[in-house]
Amino acid sequence: MLRTTILLAIMIGFAAQHGVYAQTVDQSNVPDEIRSCVRSTPGLQLDGSINPFYISGDYDGDGITDFAVLVRNETDHGPGIHHILFCFGRNKSVLWNAGTEKDAATSPFTAWLLVRKQSKLLSIHPKIRHDCLAILIGEEGGGLIYWDGLKFAWQQEE
């Protein structure tokens, strides 16, 4: 029984590490705004490796719903650094590449969630004035991605 449990754990770890559990995104479940935004950025495709694959919020504070969408380059193969395409409500988009931004996450993240601007979690970060994303990186901790008025910035969290 112990051998079976160990073997199963190794197989699950290998499968997760090599993208076996990555899911394809059902295009019928993709909002039109996201579909249009991804199409307007050549070389990107939706990435279903984390559920949900998109999170809506008001990232730039203009009162219009924006989308953060998990994407990958068409040339990306296997697990790796995630890319987030922010699709703003006014037909503008910004690509955020984890691992390339100064002081940003250098490991692939394992989960993400929306943090609303009214959240008590943000009370210690007065520079974050809009909805933001919390990025969780396994046991490493994570951080917050937020719009500073000009670009997306990274706030490391322990």
C-alpha positions in Angstrom: 0.0 0.0 0.0 2.8 2.4 0.9 4.6 1.7 -2.4 1.4 2.4 -4.3 0.9 5.7 -2.5 4.5 6.8 -3.2 4.2 5.8 -6.8 1.0 7.6 -7.2 2.5 10.8 -5.6 5.5 10.6 -8.0 3.2 10.2 -11.0 1.0 13.1 -10.0 4.1 15.3 -9.4 5.5 14.4 -12.8 2.2 14.9 -14.5 1.7 18.4 -12.9 5.3 19.4 -13.7 5.0 18.4 -17.3 1.7 20.0 -18.0 -0.4 16.8 -18.3 -3.2 18.3 -16.2 -3.3 21.5 -18.3 -6.7 22.0 -19.6 -7.8 23.4 -22.9 -10.2 26.3 -22.8 -13.7 25.7 -24.1 -14.1 28.6 -26.5 -17.8 28.7 -25.9 -17.1 29.8 -22.3 -14.9 32.7 -23.3 -16.5 36.2 -23.1 -16.5 38.1 -26.4 -14.3 40.9 -24.9 -11.6 38.4 -24.0 -11.7 36.6 -27.3 -11.4 40.0 -29.1 -8.5 41.1 -26.8 -6.5 37.9 -27.3 -7.0 38.0 -31.1 -5.7 41.6 -31.1 -2.4 40.5 -29.6 -0.6 38.3 -32.2 1.1 35.1 -31.0 -1.0 34.6 -27.8 -3.4 31.9 -27.0 -5.6 31.2 -23.9 -3.9 29.1 -21.2 -6.2 26.8 -19.2 -3.5 25.5 -16.8 -5.0 27.4 -13.9 -8.7 27.5 -13.1 -10.1 30.1 -13.5 -8.2 31.1 -16.6 -9.5 34.7 -16.4 -10.5 37.1 -13.5 -12.6 40.2 -14.0 -12.2 43.3 -11.9 -11.6 47.1 -12.2 -7.8 47.0 -12.4 -7.4 50.6 -13.7 -10.1 52.2 -11.5 -12.2 53.7 -14.4 -15.4 51.9 -13.3 -15.5 49.6 -16.4 -15.0 45.9 -16.1 -11.5 44.7 -17.1 -10.2 41.1 -17.5 -7.0 39.5 -16.5 -6.5 36.5 -18.8 -4.0 33.7 -18.4 -2.2 33.3 -21.8 0.9 31.7 -23.3 2.9 32.4 -26.4 2.1 30.0 -29.2 5.8 29.0 -29.1 5.7 28.1 -25.3 5.9 24.4 -24.7 5.4 22.7 -21.3 5.1 24.3 -18.0 6.8 27.6 -17.5 6.4 31.3 -16.6 2.8 32.4 -17.0 1.8 35.5 -18.9 -1.2 37.6 -18.0 -3.0 39.7 -20.6 -4.9 42.6 -19.0 -7.8 43.5 -21.2 -9.1 46.9 -20.2 -12.7 48.0 -20.8 -11.7 50.7 -23.2 -10.1 48.3 -25.8 -6.6 48.6 -24.5 -4.5 45.7 -23.4 -1.3 45.2 -21.5 0.8 42.0 -21.3 2.4 41.2 -18.0 5.2 38.6 -18.1 5.9 37.0 -14.8 9.6 36.7 -14.2 10.5 39.6 -16.5 9.2 42.5 -14.4 11.6 44.0 -11.9 11.3 42.2 -8.6 8.4 40.1 -9.9 7.7 36.5 -9.5 10.3 34.3 -11.0 8.5 31.0 -10.7 5.3 29.9 -12.3 2.4 30.7 -10.1 0.0 28.0 -8.9 -3.1 30.1 -8.1 -4.4 33.6 -8.5 -7.3 35.6 -7.1 -8.9 39.0 -7.2 -8.4 41.4 -4.3 -11.0 44.2 -4.3 -9.8 47.7 -3.6 -12.0 47.9 -0.5 -10.3 44.8 0.9 -8.8 45.1 4.4 -5.8 43.2 2.9 -4.9 46.3 1.0 -5.0 48.6 4.0 -1.3 48.2 4.5 -0.6 49.1 0.8 -1.9 52.7 0.3 -0.3 52.9 -3.2 -2.7 50.2 -4.4 -5.8 52.2 -5.2 -7.7 49.7 -7.5 -8.6 46.0 -7.7 -5.5 43.9 -8.0 -4.4 40.3 -8.4 -2.9 38.1 -5.7 -0.5 35.6 -7.2 0.4 32.5 -5.2 3.6 30.7 -5.9 3.5 27.3 -4.2 5.4 27.5 -0.9 7.4 30.6 -2.0 4.6 33.0 -1.0 3.6 35.4 -3.8 2.6 38.9 -4.3 0.2 41.5 -5.8 0.0 42.8 -9.3 -1.5 46.2 -9.4 -2.0 49.2 -11.8 0.0 52.2 -10.6 -1.5 54.6 -13.1 1.1 54.0 -15.9 1.9 50.3 -15.7 1.4 47.2 -13.8 3.7 46.8 -10.7 4.6 44.0 -8.4 4.4 44.0 -4.6 6.2 41.0 -3.0 4.3 39.3 -0.1 5.6 36.8 2.3 
